[in-house]
């Protein structure tokens, strides 16, 4: 077994599995350097790299998507461990620590879920994010987000701050569910817009909203939400299934 670090053996700037080749059979398989054949890049990562079982394809895909969500959250460097436990592990510290130990044991993260991705972990993140199905909402990799700041404008002009927000809003506009900044009864507000509904003129429906006394407070929460744009689909599902109050409670627990 090669004991060298991943970045010493591979090009860490490329997605994990870039060395695989495609055979000429039908259906095509991916072939690794040992001659083993894999159904897909995700199959190679899940079974070949992580040694996991695939007895249930649906559950397997769900677990791979869950792993991708964890990696994406860690890659942002803005999510504290308490939020990981609340949002991903339903408040179970034992399960969160076990999951972190599993990933650290594979050399994909450092210092558990409170640490950072290793070069190999990030290579797997990019590979998984690049192989999502058409049904999955896209997780943006390298999306420019709001920089950590002190005070409402972070030392920048209001114009520069608005440009940063607007750039993220333009990306979010194409998502099935999206948080938007609006005005409700002349008060700054944030709405969560759901999937369009209606036969003749489909309209997006509001599934959650909150108002603020001033724009600065509203925009600080919106910046926090933008940092977690890959979680919007899951949070929208919570609001649609259990109501707006359930989403409010979940966000308050994380904050």
Secondary structure, DSSP 8 states (H G I E B T S, - for coil): ---S-HHHHS-TTS-TTTT-EE-SSSS--EE-TTS-EESSHHHIIIIIIT----SSHHHHHHHHHHHHHHHHHHHHS---HHHHHHHHSTT-HHHHHHHHHHHHHTTSBSSGGGS-B-HHHHHHHHHHHTT--TTS----SS-------SSTTTTS-HHHHHHHHHHHHHHHTTSSSEEEEEEETTEEEEEEEEEEE-SSS-EEEEEEEEE-SSHHHHHHHHHHHHTTGGGHHHHHHHHHHH-HHHHHHHHHHH-
